Amino acid sequence: MIKKISEILIGLAILFAAVSLILEPKDAAEVIGAIIGITLFVIGIRYLIFYSTMARHMVGGRMIFYTGLIILDLSLLSTVILQKSHRYILLYLVAVYAFYGVVQLLRSFEGKKHENPSWKFKFLFAVVDLVICVACIFFIRSESTMSVIYAIGLVPTGVSRIVEAFKREETVGIQL
């Protein structure tokens, strides 16, 4: 129950950030850089906490440790680089949206192959990510357009977190 509430709150915070970036697109490059840096930092710390609590006893646990360290280093590097130039933020967004769009597209095709009913949802998010990637490339010179594009990309993320929180989870009960 706490996880569902936290997912809803995170989804609402993401939607709030998206709306505020759309309403105030000027000087949003610093905010976008801070959001990217903080998000990567939190993800890196979560990986390291997961490693220290559980994954060190698992097969392949070291990979989780290395992934956490790399993401943590990437957060520090991206924070420093993104403060230097606004163009780097846009190039970073192009790379991230292209990567996640391709990954989601491949996952949706795999889900369709295995007759998973959520493949359409993943396919829709893949198309949105790839369209945002193309829009970032097309509007590479405009900082205010960059913030609106990033904010539009945040909306599906926030909505999907809220939708996932309301999904029913299947549990397996063992009766003796």
Solvent accessible surface area in square Angstrom, and as a share of the most:
residue,aa,sasa,rsa
1,M,173,0.77
2,I,147,0.75
3,K,144,0.61
4,K,67,0.28
5,I,86,0.44
6,S,43,0.28
7,E,41,0.18
8,I,41,0.21
9,L,110,0.55
10,I,75,0.38
11,G,0,0.00
12,L,91,0.45
13,A,61,0.47
14,I,32,0.16
15,L,41,0.20
16,F,149,0.62
17,A,25,0.20
18,A,0,0.00
19,V,81,0.46
20,S,46,0.29
21,L,8,0.04
22,I,69,0.35
23,L,130,0.65
24,E,123,0.55
25,P,34,0.21
26,K,158,0.67
27,D,112,0.58
28,A,2,0.02
29,A,0,0.00
30,E,104,0.47
31,V,73,0.42
32,I,0,0.00
33,G,7,0.07
34,A,47,0.36
35,I,45,0.23
36,I,14,0.07
37,G,7,0.06
38,I,110,0.56
39,T,66,0.38
40,L,28,0.14
41,F,91,0.38
42,V,74,0.43
43,I,63,0.32
44,G,0,0.00
45,I,59,0.30
46,R,157,0.57
47,Y,81,0.31
48,L,36,0.18
49,I,100,0.51
50,F,77,0.32
51,Y,51,0.19
52,S,54,0.35
53,T,84,0.49
54,M,114,0.51
55,A,0,0.00
56,R,140,0.51
57,H,143,0.64
58,M,88,0.39
59,V,157,0.90
60,G,47,0.45
61,G,3,0.03
62,R,172,0.63
63,M,133,0.60
64,I,34,0.17
65,F,66,0.28
66,Y,105,0.40
67,T,45,0.26
68,G,0,0.00
69,L,66,0.33
70,I,115,0.59
71,I,29,0.15
72,L,30,0.15
73,D,88,0.46
74,L,72,0.36
75,S,1,0.01
76,L,104,0.52
77,L,99,0.49
78,S,6,0.04
79,T,44,0.26
80,V,87,0.50
81,I,64,0.33
82,L,8,0.04
83,Q,141,0.63
84,K,158,0.67
85,S,36,0.23
86,H,76,0.34
87,R,119,0.44
88,Y,107,0.41
89,I,1,0.01
90,L,4,0.02
91,L,92,0.46
92,Y,46,0.17
93,L,4,0.02
94,V,25,0.14
95,A,60,0.47
96,V,46,0.27
97,Y,21,0.08
98,A,33,0.26
99,F,126,0.52
100,Y,116,0.44
101,G,0,0.00
102,V,73,0.42
103,V,48,0.28
104,Q,36,0.16
105,L,41,0.21
106,L,112,0.56
107,R,128,0.47
108,S,0,0.00
109,F,102,0.42
110,E,96,0.43
111,G,10,0.09
112,K,108,0.46
113,K,152,0.64
114,H,126,0.56
115,E,155,0.70
116,N,60,0.31
117,P,122,0.77
118,S,29,0.19
119,W,55,0.19
120,K,134,0.57
121,F,69,0.29
122,K,58,0.24
123,F,75,0.31
124,L,103,0.51
125,F,31,0.13
126,A,0,0.00
127,V,59,0.34
128,V,41,0.24
129,D,22,0.11
130,L,54,0.27
131,V,92,0.53
132,I,9,0.05
133,C,11,0.06
134,V,98,0.57
135,A,26,0.20
136,C,0,0.00
137,I,99,0.50
138,F,156,0.65
139,F,87,0.36
140,I,57,0.29
141,R,192,0.70
142,S,39,0.25
143,E,62,0.28
144,S,47,0.30
145,T,38,0.22
146,M,2,0.01
147,S,0,0.00
148,V,45,0.26
149,I,12,0.06
150,Y,17,0.06
151,A,0,0.00
152,I,86,0.44
153,G,5,0.05
154,L,22,0.11
155,V,55,0.32
156,P,26,0.16
157,T,59,0.35
158,G,0,0.00
159,V,64,0.37
160,S,23,0.15
161,R,73,0.27
162,I,34,0.17
163,V,61,0.35
164,E,86,0.38
165,A,5,0.04
166,F,143,0.60
167,K,91,0.38
168,R,229,0.84
169,E,125,0.56
170,E,170,0.76
171,T,123,0.71
172,V,138,0.80
173,G,72,0.69
174,I,151,0.76
175,Q,175,0.78
176,L,209,1.04
